[in-house]
Amino acid sequence: MKKALQIGGIVAGLILVGFGVAALVLGIRGGDTVRTNLKQEFITGTPDMSPSGIEPEVKAIQAEQQKIAAEQKKANVPPSQQFAFTTVEAPSCSVAGELVDDGNSALCFGKYMRIHALSASRGLTYSQMGRYAAKPDAPPQSTDFNGGTNDPKYAQTDESGQPVSNGARNLWVTETSLSTALYLAYTASAISLFGIVVGVALLLSGLGFLILALSGAIEHVPFRKPTRSEPTPKSD
């Protein structure tokens, strides 16, 4: 039994060490891939990508949102159709003038990109903007109060007579695609770090099993079946 326990401990230890090494290798390689790909994009934060630098733009977006809310009330837009504006706050991180070369800086850059996109849309999100560019004389109730409309009859048309797409909405699509890629880089970086931590834990656990098994710490405790006491014979 002792021999079997020692062999089992050695096998379990070797398996844990193997998984630990594999997790470490994958985690390190994953993190290196994220950093390498980010560096190849040569992304550098603009001077306003700091909490203090972006604050004026944040306040300007909030002011535009309030203007749109007032314009909707003035145009007698039903309360149920009035916009519920997204929250706009300055990020706590900073990448002003810095190269985006890891997951944390990618996440930070993506947050500032969203603020830039909101600045171009007067604080409206993708779903709140019209698909088409609205005509100058379009009724306010049929627009998004930022030059867009979903009604083709109030949309500007090109030479072929097709409605012209809303440029602000297209800009939002581009921003969302780029920021999502940056957020995925952050996620991949976090997963790689988690893999490294798990790898170290598995490696240490495996080494512990091996030490216990090889040092003979796993002892066999003999199993003794309890015996029944014989009844005491009665005396005559």
N, C-alpha and C positions, 0 to 999 in steps of 0.2 A: 504493500500500500504506500509506504514512504517513497519507494522508487517511482511509482506512478504519479504521486503528487509532485515530486521534483521534476519529472519530465513534463507534466502539464504546466507547471509554473514556468519552465524554460520556454516551452512553446508559446504560452500566452505572452511572456515577456518579449520574445522575438517578434511576434505579430504586432504588438503595440509599438515596439521600436520601429518596425518597418512602416507602419501607418504614420507614425510621428515624423519620420524622415520624409515620407511622401508628401505629407501636409506642409511641412516646412519648405520643401522644394517648390511645390505648386504655389504656396503663398508668396514666396520671394519672387518667383518668376512672374506671377500675376501683377504684383506691385511694380516690378521693373517694367513690364509691358505698358502699364498705364502711364508711368512717368516718361518713358521713351516716346510714346505716341503724342503726349501732350507737348513735349519739347519740340517735336517736329512741326507743330502748328504755329509756333512762334507767337503765342497769344500773350500780350502784355496789357496790364490794366491801364485804363486811361487816368489822367490826373484827378478826376472827380470820384474815383472809386475808393473813397474812404468815408467813414461816417460823417465827418464834418464837411467834406467836399460835396457829398450828394444831398445834404440836408436842404439847400435851396431848391433843388429839383423836386424833392419830395414835397415840400410845401407848395410848390407851383402845381404839382399834380393834384394835391388835395384841394387847392383853390379852384382848379378846373372842374373837379368833380362837383363841388358846391355850385358852380355856375351852371353846369348841366342840370343839376337837380332843380335850380331856380327856373331855368328855361323850360323844363318839362312842366312844372306847375303853371307857369305863365301860358303855356300852350294847351292847358287843360288836359294833359295826359292823365288817364285814370290812375289812381294810386297803385292798383295791381300791376300796371304796366310800367311804372317808374322803375328806374335802375336801382339795384342794391349794389353799391360800389365796393370793389375789392379794397382791402386794407393795404395802405402804402406806408412802409416804415423803412428807415435807413438801416442797412445791415450793420452788425456789430464788428464785422471783419473789415480788412483793408487789403487791396491788391493794387493800389495806385502806383503806377510805374514799375510794378513787379512782374516777373515772368510767371505765367501759369504753368507749373511743371509737376504738380501733384494733386491728389484728390481734394484736399482742403482748399487750395487756391482755386481749383476748378469750380467747386461749390460756391465759393465767394463771388467769383466772376459771374456765374450764372444769376445770382441774386441781383447784381447790379445791372445785368442785361435786362432783366424784367422791368426794373425801374425806368430804364431808357425807353423800352417799348411802351410803357404806360405813359411816359411823357409825350410820345408821338400820337397816342390815341386819346389824350385828355382824360386818362384814368379809366378808359373802357377796356374790357377784356374781349377776347375773340368772339365769344357768343353774343356780346352786346353790340357789336359793330355790324353795319349793313354789308351785304355782299357786293353791292355796286356803288359807284360814285354817284351821288345824288345831283340832280339839276339844281342850279342856283335858286330857282323859283319853286322848288318842291315844298309841299306843306310840311311844317316842322313835325307834325304828328307822324308823318310817314318816313322820317329820317331818324338817325341815331344821334342827332345833334352834334355830329362831328363830320359832316359831309358824306355820310353813307346812307344807303337805303336798301331795303329788301324787296321793294316794289319795282318791278322792271319798268313800269310806265313813268316812274319819276326818276329813272336812271339816265345818266349820260350814255350816249351811244357812239360807237366808232364808225369808221367809213362803211363798214359792212352792215351797219344797223344793229350790231350786237351790244348789249350793255357793257359798259366799262367797269372792270373790277375795282374794288375799293383798295387803294394803295396802302392805307393805314392797316387794313385787315391783312393784306399780304405781308406787310412788314412784321405783324404779330406772328404769323405762321413761321416766318424765317427765324425770328427770335426764339420761338418755342422749340423749334428743331435744334437749334444750336445749344440752347440752355439745357435741353433734355440730354444731349450728348455729354455735356459737362457734368450733369447730375449722375449720369451713368458711370462716368469716370470716377466720381467720388464714391459711388456704391461699390464699384470694382475694387477701389483702393481699400475701402473698409472691409470688404470680404477677404481680401488678401491678408490684411492684418489679423483678422479673425482666424484665418487658416494658420498663420504663424503661431498664434497663441495656442490654438488647439494642438498643433504639431509639437510644441514644447511640452504641453501637458501629457500628451501620449508618450512622448519620448521618455520623460521622467518616470511615468508610471511603468513603462516597459522595463526600464533599468532597475526600478525597484523590485519588480517581479523576479528579474534575473538574479539580483543580489540575494533575495530571500531563498530562491530555489537552490542556487549554487552554494550558499553558505550552510545549507542544511537546517534553516530556521523552520522549515515546514516539517514538523515531526508527526509521526503516526501515533495516535492515541488508541491503544487497543480497546476493542469493544468487548465488554464482558456481559454476557447474557445473565440477567438476574435469575437466581434460583429460588424456588419455593422452599420454604421451611417445612420439613415433614411434621405432620401432627404428632404431638407427644402421646405415646401410647398410654392408655389408661391402666392404672394399677388395679389389681384385683382387690 
